[in-house]
Amino acid sequence: MERDAILLTPGPLTTTERTKRAMLRDWGSWDSSFIAVTTGLRRQLLKIVHGEGSHVVVPLQGSGTFAVEAAVATIVPKTGHVLVLDNGAYCKRMGRLSTLMGRKTTILGHAEDQPVSPTELESALRGDASISHVGLIHCETGTGVLNPLQAIADVCARHGKGLIVDAMSSFAALPIDAREVRFDALVAASGKCLEGVPGMGFVFIRKDVIDGAAGNSHSLAMDLHDQHVYMEKTGQWRFTPPTHVVAALAEAMRQFEEEGGQSARGARYAANCAALVAGMKALGFVPFLKAEIQAPIILTFHAPADPAYDFKRFYDAVKARGFILYPGKLTQVETFRVGCIGAIGPAEMTEAVAAVAGAMKELGIRTGTPAVPA
Ligand SMILES: Cc1ncc(COP(=O)(O)O)c(C=O)c1O
């Protein structure tokens, strides 16, 4: 099979042939064989966060945002008040969806090149007793910054506040242990670090929280309590399941376990990240974030100052060499992003750097050095 372009993006991402082949079968949603796939998948997902016994996992059709929206709709009562810790685009999205759903929402803004602050959260919670829930993005994929999940969870636990974590781009690659990190809900999706295809999200919810969540949701489709109760009773999804996506995820999960689980996956992505950064730095590029706050998921690089640089032309030239880059998401500085996740290793990252070097030569970009170094 001819190789597809390698996706250096935060999802959809490059998947293995085994995962793609798992979609070559049609499943009946009511059939016991498909019910067994869903049940097995839920059991394995819970194992990754060590949530067996204490948590449930509720899958939901749709892209990742659908699952974030469903988590807020289901967990936060209509009279609740969500404080969103904001240091980037996905934080802003959580704030927006919470506001649109009619939940009182406060945004605690931070700089985009800094992690969110447990100290600032502490004073915000002291200053407003009406806050019932905190929203956190674990890895803010807009830049790639890693936010301090454990420290934020500890502050929320001390204050008796609920915590909703969007761990979309970190789950399965970075350690998350539900026995240590107290969260109400933690959201991830099929097409990220588990290396499945996009099309379903899933939300880990503490048992006492899901049991008390009946009637919170304003929306039928987004009601994870309803989905959970139905799934527990019948083994089935409430509405048409993304059968091929579920089958692909079950196959991707087998490969995840064969690889050695979260620690092995995290180590491969860290090696990808190191190979990418070393190669790009050698071409003059400068990462937007300091290394110590960078998650090994996606890298933001400053755009080169060379007048020959134009993102669209650069993107096309890199694509012609077999690699798909990702545009930047920052408003103040011109950047582009390169993902290190997916069924790829350091060898592909080194090839990607060679593709960037080839594109620079073709376009006459002498160096990747930006006008404003970080
Ligand atoms: C942190 C984060 N939240 C949410 C999402 C969900 O986005 P989508 O609805 O496009 O899958 C993503 C996707 O990359 C993400 O990285």
Ligand as a Chemical Component Dictionary entry (heavy atoms), coordinates in Angstrom:
data_LIG
# 
_chem_comp.id                   LIG 
_chem_comp.type                 NON-POLYMER 
_chem_comp.pdbx_formal_charge   0 
_chem_comp.three_letter_code    LIG 
# 
loop_
_chem_comp_atom.comp_id 
_chem_comp_atom.atom_id 
_chem_comp_atom.alt_atom_id 
_chem_comp_atom.type_symbol 
_chem_comp_atom.charge 
_chem_comp_atom.model_Cartn_x 
_chem_comp_atom.model_Cartn_y 
_chem_comp_atom.model_Cartn_z 
_chem_comp_atom.pdbx_ordinal 
LIG C1 C1 C 0 -7.226  19.999 24.295 1  
LIG C2 C2 C 0 -8.269  19.649 23.276 2  
LIG N1 N1 N 0 -9.559  19.768 23.604 3  
LIG C3 C3 C 0 -10.538 19.441 22.752 4  
LIG C4 C4 C 0 -10.247 18.988 21.498 5  
LIG C5 C5 C 0 -11.398 18.540 20.638 6  
LIG O1 O1 O 0 -11.433 19.038 19.409 7  
LIG P1 P1 P 0 -12.349 18.351 18.283 8  
LIG O2 O2 O 0 -13.751 18.577 18.669 9  
LIG O3 O3 O 0 -11.932 19.100 17.078 10 
LIG O4 O4 O 0 -12.001 16.903 18.255 11 
LIG C6 C6 C 0 -8.913  18.871 21.077 12 
LIG C7 C7 C 0 -8.552  18.435 19.718 13 
LIG O5 O5 O 0 -7.424  18.516 19.279 14 
LIG C8 C8 C 0 -7.904  19.200 21.996 15 
LIG O6 O6 O 0 -6.612  19.073 21.668 16 
# 
loop_
_chem_comp_bond.comp_id 
_chem_comp_bond.atom_id_1 
_chem_comp_bond.atom_id_2 
_chem_comp_bond.value_order 
_chem_comp_bond.pdbx_ordinal 
LIG C1 C2 SING 1  
LIG C2 N1 SING 2  
LIG C2 C8 DOUB 3  
LIG N1 C3 DOUB 4  
LIG C3 C4 SING 5  
LIG C4 C5 SING 6  
LIG C4 C6 DOUB 7  
LIG C5 O1 SING 8  
LIG O1 P1 SING 9  
LIG P1 O2 DOUB 10 
LIG P1 O3 SING 11 
LIG P1 O4 SING 12 
LIG C6 C7 SING 13 
LIG C6 C8 SING 14 
LIG C7 O5 DOUB 15 
LIG C8 O6 SING 16 
# 
